[in-house]
Amino acid sequence: MRVPEVRLVGPGGEQVGIVRIEDALRLAAESDLDLVEVAPTARPPVCRLMDYGKFKYEAAQKARESRRNQTNTVIKEMKLRPKIDAHDYDTKKGHVVRFLKAGDKVKITIMFRGREQHRPELGYRLLQRLAADVEDLGFIESNARQDGRNMTMVLGPLKKKSEAQAEVKAEKAKVTAERTAQKEADEAFEKAHREQAQETATPKKPRRRSENLDPDMEA
């Protein structure tokens, strides 16, 4: 009967070679390591010498770090009317700019009412105008298309969510540092001003003894 063999890999990833399972177990015991089967379908199966407890711990740490760094893409929605006035347009565009800066996608919806439904070109031109106004922050991910009484278009951010969040954090840290520096400068100025005021203050004149007092009545 043939003795089972495995392809053994060392703890550092080095190839040990094909050895009997008994020899692999003996090497594991001598090295105070575990013999872990990493490729059971291979012929012969591949086993590796490792500290399995440490391996599981490091894998869990990596998975936790990956979940922490994972960012979910959010799709915001902004609704406009074909005949929107200039003030409302600027307000809506400001929201779109804020969403794109945060790394979020924005779904733009043009809502047609009444006779406006027969003028889809109004909505199309408005969507193209908005896309052109924010082209430094986003791009057209989904072209304008008619959806019943509405026309929609999706804008995608030029920067990834993680990059946008990092920039926001950096900007907040910068603002906080500037405020702290300004506060310390103001406090130093006020302190110097108080010290200068104390130095230039007029000293009190010594109180002279009244000449009308009886010489024998001294304090």
C-alpha positions as CSV (number, residue, x, y, z in Angstrom):
1,M,0.0,0.0,0.0
2,R,1.4,3.4,-1.0
3,V,2.1,5.8,1.8
4,P,0.1,9.1,1.4
5,E,2.4,12.0,0.2
6,V,1.9,15.8,0.3
7,R,3.7,18.7,-1.4
8,L,5.1,20.5,1.6
9,V,5.6,24.3,1.8
10,G,7.7,25.8,4.5
11,P,6.6,28.6,6.9
12,G,8.3,31.3,4.7
13,G,6.6,30.0,1.5
14,E,9.7,28.0,0.4
15,Q,9.1,24.7,-1.4
16,V,10.2,21.7,0.7
17,G,9.1,19.1,-1.8
18,I,7.0,16.0,-1.9
19,V,7.2,14.1,1.4
20,R,5.3,11.4,3.2
21,I,2.5,12.7,5.5
22,E,4.3,11.1,8.5
23,D,7.5,13.1,7.7
24,A,5.4,16.3,7.3
25,L,3.8,15.8,10.6
26,R,7.2,15.1,12.2
27,L,8.6,18.4,10.8
28,A,5.6,20.3,12.1
29,A,6.1,18.9,15.6
30,E,9.9,19.6,15.5
31,S,9.2,23.2,14.4
32,D,6.4,23.7,16.9
33,L,4.1,24.6,14.0
34,D,0.9,23.3,12.5
35,L,0.5,21.3,9.3
36,V,-2.3,23.0,7.3
37,E,-3.7,21.6,4.1
38,V,-4.0,24.7,1.7
39,A,-4.8,22.9,-1.6
40,P,-6.7,19.7,-1.0
41,T,-7.6,19.1,-4.7
42,A,-4.0,19.2,-5.9
43,R,-2.2,16.0,-6.7
44,P,-0.5,15.5,-4.3
45,P,-2.3,17.8,-1.8
46,V,-0.4,20.9,-0.8
47,C,0.3,21.4,2.9
48,R,2.0,24.3,4.7
49,L,3.9,24.6,7.9
50,M,2.5,27.6,9.9
51,D,1.3,29.0,13.2
52,Y,-2.4,28.5,12.5
53,G,-3.5,30.6,15.4
54,K,-1.4,33.5,14.3
55,F,-2.6,33.0,10.7
56,K,-6.3,33.2,11.7
57,Y,-5.6,36.3,13.9
58,E,-3.8,38.2,11.1
59,A,-6.5,37.2,8.6
60,A,-9.2,38.6,11.0
61,Q,-7.2,41.8,11.4
62,K,-6.9,42.3,7.6
63,A,-10.6,41.7,7.1
64,R,-11.5,44.2,9.9
65,E,-9.2,46.8,8.3
66,S,-10.7,46.2,4.9
67,R,-14.2,46.7,6.2
68,R,-13.1,49.9,8.0
69,N,-11.6,51.3,4.8
70,Q,-14.5,50.2,2.6
71,T,-16.7,53.1,1.4
72,N,-20.2,52.7,0.0
73,T,-21.2,54.8,-3.0
74,V,-24.3,56.8,-2.3
75,I,-26.6,58.0,-5.1
76,K,-28.1,61.4,-4.3
77,E,-31.0,62.8,-6.3
78,M,-31.7,66.3,-7.4
79,K,-35.0,67.3,-9.1
80,L,-35.4,70.3,-11.4
81,R,-38.2,71.7,-13.6
82,P,-37.5,72.5,-17.2
83,K,-38.3,76.3,-16.7
84,I,-36.4,76.7,-13.5
85,D,-35.4,80.3,-12.6
86,A,-31.7,81.4,-12.2
87,H,-31.8,81.6,-8.4
88,D,-33.2,78.1,-8.0
89,Y,-30.8,76.7,-10.6
90,D,-27.8,78.1,-8.7
91,T,-29.2,76.6,-5.4
92,K,-29.7,73.2,-7.0
93,K,-26.3,73.3,-8.7
94,G,-24.7,74.1,-5.3
95,H,-26.1,70.9,-3.9
96,V,-24.9,68.9,-6.8
97,V,-21.4,70.4,-6.4
98,R,-21.4,69.5,-2.7
99,F,-22.5,65.9,-3.5
100,L,-19.8,65.4,-6.1
101,K,-17.1,66.9,-3.8
102,A,-18.1,64.3,-1.2
103,G,-17.6,61.5,-3.8
104,D,-21.3,60.7,-4.3
105,K,-23.1,60.0,-7.5
106,V,-26.0,62.4,-8.4
107,K,-29.1,61.4,-10.2
108,I,-30.6,64.5,-11.9
109,T,-34.3,64.3,-12.6
110,I,-36.2,66.8,-14.8
111,M,-39.9,66.8,-14.1
112,F,-42.2,67.7,-16.9
113,R,-45.8,68.9,-16.3
114,G,-48.6,69.6,-18.6
115,R,-47.5,71.0,-22.0
116,E,-43.9,70.7,-20.9
117,Q,-44.0,67.0,-21.8
118,H,-44.1,68.0,-25.5
119,R,-40.8,69.9,-25.1
120,P,-38.2,67.3,-24.0
121,E,-35.5,69.4,-25.6
122,L,-35.9,71.8,-22.7
123,G,-35.0,69.1,-20.2
124,Y,-32.1,67.8,-22.3
125,R,-30.5,71.3,-22.7
126,L,-30.9,71.9,-18.9
127,L,-29.1,68.6,-18.1
128,Q,-26.3,69.3,-20.6
129,R,-25.9,72.8,-19.0
130,L,-25.7,71.4,-15.5
131,A,-23.2,68.7,-16.6
132,A,-21.0,71.4,-18.2
133,D,-21.2,73.6,-15.1
134,V,-19.8,70.8,-12.9
135,E,-17.4,69.1,-15.3
136,D,-14.4,69.9,-13.1
137,L,-16.0,67.7,-10.4
138,G,-18.0,65.0,-12.2
139,F,-18.8,63.4,-15.5
140,I,-21.9,62.0,-17.2
141,E,-22.1,58.4,-16.1
142,S,-25.5,57.7,-17.6
143,N,-26.7,59.9,-20.5
144,A,-30.1,61.7,-20.4
145,R,-33.0,59.4,-21.1
146,Q,-36.8,59.8,-21.0
147,D,-38.6,58.0,-18.2
148,G,-42.3,58.6,-18.5
149,R,-42.9,62.2,-17.5
150,N,-39.4,62.6,-16.3
151,M,-35.9,62.8,-17.9
152,T,-33.0,61.5,-15.9
153,M,-29.2,61.6,-16.0
154,V,-26.5,60.3,-13.6
155,L,-23.4,62.3,-12.8
156,G,-20.4,60.4,-11.3
157,P,-17.7,62.0,-9.2
158,L,-14.2,62.4,-10.7
159,K,-12.7,61.4,-7.3
160,K,-13.3,58.2,-5.3
161,K,-15.3,58.3,-2.1
162,S,-12.2,57.6,0.0
163,E,-10.2,60.3,-1.7
164,A,-13.0,62.8,-1.2
165,Q,-13.3,61.9,2.4
166,A,-9.5,62.2,2.9
167,E,-9.6,65.7,1.4
168,V,-12.5,66.8,3.6
169,K,-10.6,65.5,6.7
170,A,-7.5,67.3,5.6
171,E,-9.4,70.6,5.0
172,K,-11.1,70.3,8.5
173,A,-7.7,69.7,10.1
174,K,-6.3,72.7,8.3
175,V,-9.1,74.9,9.4
176,T,-8.8,73.7,13.0
177,A,-5.0,74.4,13.0
178,E,-5.6,77.9,11.6
179,R,-8.2,78.6,14.3
180,T,-5.9,77.3,17.0
181,A,-3.0,79.4,15.8
182,Q,-5.2,82.5,15.6
183,K,-6.5,81.9,19.1
184,E,-3.0,81.5,20.5
185,A,-1.9,84.7,18.7
186,D,-4.8,86.7,20.1
187,E,-4.1,85.4,23.6
188,A,-0.4,86.3,23.3
189,F,-1.4,89.8,22.1
190,E,-3.8,90.4,24.9
191,K,-1.2,89.2,27.4
192,A,1.5,91.5,26.0
193,H,-1.0,94.4,26.0
194,R,-1.9,93.8,29.7
195,E,1.8,93.6,30.7
196,Q,2.5,96.9,28.8
197,A,-0.4,98.6,30.5
198,Q,0.9,97.5,33.9
199,E,4.4,98.8,33.2
200,T,3.1,102.2,32.0
201,A,0.6,102.7,34.7
202,T,1.2,105.9,36.8
203,P,2.6,105.0,40.2
204,K,0.7,106.2,43.2
205,K,2.2,109.1,45.1
206,P,3.2,108.4,48.7
207,R,0.8,109.8,51.1
208,R,2.3,112.8,53.0
209,R,1.7,113.3,56.6
210,S,-0.6,116.1,57.4
211,E,1.1,119.1,59.0
212,N,-1.9,119.8,61.2
213,L,-1.6,116.5,63.0
214,D,-0.3,116.5,66.5
215,P,3.4,115.2,66.4
216,D,2.7,113.0,69.4
217,M,-0.2,111.2,67.5
218,E,1.9,109.0,65.3
219,A,0.6,105.8,64.1
